[in-house]
Amino acid sequence: MQDFEYCRAASVEQVQAWLRDGVDSKLLAGGQSLLGAMKLGLMSTERLIDLQDVAALRGCSAPARGELVLGAMQSHASLARHEVLKQFAPGLAYLASHIADEQVRSQGTLGGSLANADPAACWPAGMLALNATLATDRREIAADDFFTGFFGTALEPDELLCRVQLRRPRRFAYAKFEQAASRFALVGVAVAQWDDGSVRVALTGSANGVLRLPEFEQALNCEFSPQALRGLSVDEALMSSDVHGEADYRAHLAGVLAARVVQQALEMKHDD
């Protein structure tokens, strides 16, 4: 690992100043992926800006009925046990509680995961299915526009992800088939339904990052049940192949998981 300057920010304004002073900088929002990449020499920077003391990036609140705002620096562990999130969308708290292990959940953050956009990460699927709005220090970006491909997002190099805004779903559920050592998803599927009957389905574990499954959405818009997905399959050309699973295997898993997640959503209790 090469030498770098370590800076611990106290405010959004301080982060902005460091990001825009001409020094190559990376944001440290937990560091579960970034620090590993730096140790392996896959990534380098002149400066690391630690966000853990920026109070404005934390919080979990419901500013209006049917809405929820999650701070980007909320850890996976804090969201897994947060009563506001459990009441708003228990399936999202479940998602947070099944990320990696307790040590990673305690350090890793929502914003760090979304900005990194690992193609096997859980949060991107949840946010895409829930049609989240991701707010930065300069604009709001719809989830459909935020994720741009393999480890790709719409964030500019000097842009700071601050919070995520959600509209309450009628139902939401997520499930993954994980790689045993890392607990990353070989395949993960998130399904959300709203009071008007509209449905969104998101897939993680594909070759190009998180994506939606329009045919599955159309079928579930007509009938929200596992049976509605019979005969549908995920194109194996969308899936990656590696030592943990071939593309055809992952595509099959995605179809099986989608039906299970719909059933899970139907069974999950949502507070009124």
C-alpha positions in Angstrom: 0.0 0.0 0.0 1.4 3.4 -1.0 1.6 6.4 1.4 -1.4 8.6 1.7 -2.8 11.5 3.8 -5.5 10.6 6.3 -8.1 13.3 7.0 -11.0 12.9 9.4 -13.9 15.2 8.4 -16.2 16.9 10.9 -18.7 18.4 8.4 -20.1 18.1 4.9 -18.5 21.5 4.1 -15.1 20.1 5.1 -15.5 17.1 2.9 -16.5 19.3 0.0 -13.4 21.5 0.4 -11.1 18.5 0.5 -12.7 16.9 -2.5 -12.3 20.0 -4.6 -8.9 21.3 -3.8 -7.1 19.4 -6.6 -5.7 16.5 -4.5 -6.7 13.0 -5.6 -9.0 11.9 -2.7 -11.2 8.9 -1.8 -14.0 8.8 0.7 -13.8 6.3 3.6 -17.3 5.2 4.5 -16.5 2.1 6.5 -13.7 0.9 4.2 -14.7 -2.8 4.0 -14.0 -2.8 0.2 -11.8 0.2 -0.2 -9.0 -0.7 2.3 -8.8 -4.2 1.0 -8.4 -3.0 -2.6 -5.7 -0.5 -1.5 -3.8 -3.3 0.4 -3.8 -5.4 -2.7 -2.6 -2.5 -4.9 -5.8 -2.4 -6.9 -6.5 1.1 -5.9 -4.5 4.1 -4.7 -5.1 7.7 -3.6 -3.2 10.7 -2.3 -5.8 11.3 0.5 -8.4 9.3 2.4 -11.3 11.4 3.8 -12.9 9.5 6.7 -16.6 10.3 7.0 -17.4 8.7 10.4 -17.6 11.9 12.4 -19.9 13.7 10.0 -23.1 13.8 12.0 -25.2 15.1 9.1 -24.6 11.8 7.2 -26.2 9.8 10.0 -29.8 9.4 11.1 -32.9 7.4 10.2 -36.1 9.4 10.2 -39.7 9.5 8.8 -40.2 13.2 8.0 -43.6 12.6 6.5 -46.1 9.8 6.6 -45.1 7.1 4.1 -41.6 8.4 3.7 -38.2 7.5 5.2 -34.8 9.1 5.1 -31.7 7.0 5.8 -28.3 8.7 6.3 -25.5 7.4 4.1 -23.2 6.7 7.1 -25.7 4.5 8.9 -24.0 1.1 9.4 -25.5 -2.1 8.3 -25.8 -3.2 11.9 -27.5 0.0 13.1 -30.1 -0.3 10.3 -30.7 -4.0 11.0 -31.9 -3.2 14.5 -33.4 0.2 13.9 -37.1 0.2 15.0 -38.1 2.9 12.5 -36.8 0.9 9.6 -38.3 -2.3 11.0 -41.7 -0.6 11.0 -41.3 1.0 7.6 -40.0 -2.0 5.7 -39.1 -5.1 7.8 -37.6 -6.8 4.8 -35.0 -4.0 4.5 -33.9 -4.5 8.1 -33.7 -8.2 7.3 -31.5 -7.4 4.3 -29.2 -5.4 6.5 -29.0 -8.1 9.1 -27.7 -10.7 6.6 -24.8 -8.7 5.1 -21.5 -10.5 5.8 -20.7 -11.0 9.5 -21.2 -8.9 12.6 -17.8 -7.2 12.3 -18.4 -6.1 8.7 -22.0 -5.0 9.6 -20.7 -2.8 12.4 -18.2 -1.0 10.1 -19.7 -1.1 6.7 -22.3 1.6 5.8 -25.3 2.0 3.5 -23.7 4.8 1.5 -20.4 3.1 1.2 -22.1 0.0 -0.3 -24.2 2.0 -2.7 -21.3 4.2 -3.9 -19.1 1.1 -4.4 -21.9 -0.7 -6.3 -20.3 -4.1 -6.0 -22.2 -6.4 -8.4 -22.8 -8.9 -5.6 -23.8 -6.4 -2.9 -27.2 -6.5 -1.2 -28.1 -2.8 -0.7 -28.1 -1.9 -4.5 -30.8 -4.5 -5.1 -32.9 -3.2 -2.2 -32.6 0.4 -3.3 -33.4 -0.4 -6.9 -36.4 -2.5 -6.1 -37.7 0.3 -3.8 -37.2 3.0 -6.4 -35.1 5.0 -3.9 -33.9 8.5 -4.5 -30.2 9.0 -3.6 -29.5 12.5 -2.5 -25.9 13.9 -2.8 -24.5 17.3 -1.7 -25.7 18.8 -5.0 -28.6 16.8 -6.5 -31.1 13.9 -6.3 -30.6 10.8 -8.4 -33.2 8.1 -9.0 -32.0 4.6 -8.3 -32.7 3.7 -12.0 -30.1 6.3 -13.0 -27.7 5.9 -10.1 -26.4 2.4 -10.9 -24.6 2.4 -14.3 -23.0 -1.0 -14.5 -20.1 -3.1 -13.1 -18.9 -1.1 -10.0 -20.4 1.9 -11.8 -22.5 4.8 -10.4 -23.6 8.3 -11.6 -21.6 9.9 -8.8 -18.9 12.4 -9.9 -15.4 12.1 -8.3 -16.0 15.2 -6.1 -19.7 14.3 -5.2 -20.8 13.1 -1.8 -23.7 10.7 -1.2 -25.6 12.1 1.8 -28.8 10.2 2.2 -31.4 7.8 0.7 -35.1 8.7 0.5 -37.7 6.0 0.3 -41.5 5.8 -0.3 -43.1 3.1 1.9 -44.0 -0.1 0.1 -47.0 -2.3 0.8 -44.6 -5.2 0.7 -40.8 -5.7 0.4 -38.6 -8.8 0.7 -35.1 -9.8 -0.2 -33.3 -13.1 -0.3 -29.9 -14.2 -1.6 -28.0 -17.4 -2.2 -24.6 -16.5 -0.8 -21.0 -17.5 -1.4 -20.2 -19.2 1.9 -16.8 -17.5 2.7 -17.6 -13.9 1.8 -21.4 -14.0 2.3 -21.7 -11.9 -0.9 -24.6 -12.9 -3.1 -24.0 -15.4 -5.8 -27.5 -14.2 -6.7 -29.9 -12.0 -4.8 -33.5 -10.8 -5.6 -35.5 -8.0 -4.1 -39.2 -7.5 -4.7 -41.3 -4.4 -3.8 -45.0 -3.8 -4.2 -46.9 -0.5 -3.6 -50.5 0.2 -2.7 -51.4 0.9 -6.3 -50.3 -2.7 -7.2 -47.1 -1.7 -9.0 -44.1 -4.0 -8.6 -40.4 -3.7 -9.0 -37.9 -6.6 -9.1 -34.2 -6.1 -8.8 -31.4 -8.7 -9.3 -27.9 -8.6 -7.8 -25.1 -11.0 -8.8 -25.4 -10.3 -12.5 -22.3 -9.7 -14.7 -23.0 -6.0 -15.1 -24.2 -5.1 -11.6 -27.6 -4.6 -10.2 -30.5 -4.6 -12.7 -34.3 -4.9 -12.9 -36.2 -7.8 -14.3 -39.1 -6.3 -16.4 -40.8 -9.5 -17.4 -41.0 -10.6 -13.8 -42.4 -7.1 -12.9 -45.1 -7.4 -15.6 -46.2 -10.8 -14.4 -46.4 -9.7 -10.7 -48.2 -6.5 -11.7 -51.0 -8.8 -12.9 -50.9 -11.3 -10.0 -48.6 -10.9 -7.0 -48.0 -14.6 -6.3 -45.1 -17.1 -6.9 -47.3 -18.9 -9.4 -47.3 -15.8 -11.6 -43.6 -16.4 -12.3 -44.0 -19.9 -13.7 -42.5 -20.2 -17.1 -40.3 -17.1 -16.6 -36.5 -17.4 -16.5 -33.5 -15.1 -16.2 -31.3 -14.9 -19.3 -28.1 -16.6 -18.5 -26.3 -14.1 -20.7 -26.9 -11.5 -17.9 -25.1 -13.6 -15.4 -21.4 -13.9 -14.5 -19.4 -17.2 -14.4 -16.6 -17.9 -11.9 -15.3 -20.7 -9.7 -18.4 -20.3 -7.4 -21.0 -20.8 -10.1 -21.6 -20.8 -13.9 -24.0 -18.4 -15.6 -26.7 -21.0 -16.2 -26.6 -22.1 -12.6 -26.9 -18.5 -11.4 -29.7 -17.8 -13.8 -31.6 -20.8 -12.5 -31.1 -19.7 -8.9 -32.4 -16.2 -9.8 -35.7 -17.6 -11.0 -36.1 -19.9 -8.0 -35.2 -17.0 -5.6 -37.7 -14.6 -7.2 -40.6 -17.0 -6.5 -39.4 -17.5 -2.9 -39.1 -13.8 -2.3 -42.6 -13.1 -3.5 -43.9 -15.7 -1.1 -41.7 -14.2 1.6 -43.2 -10.8 0.9 -46.7 -12.1 1.2 -45.9 -13.7 4.6 -44.0 -10.8 6.1 -45.8 -8.6 8.6 -46.0 -4.9 7.8 -47.2 -2.5 10.4 -50.0 -0.1 9.3 
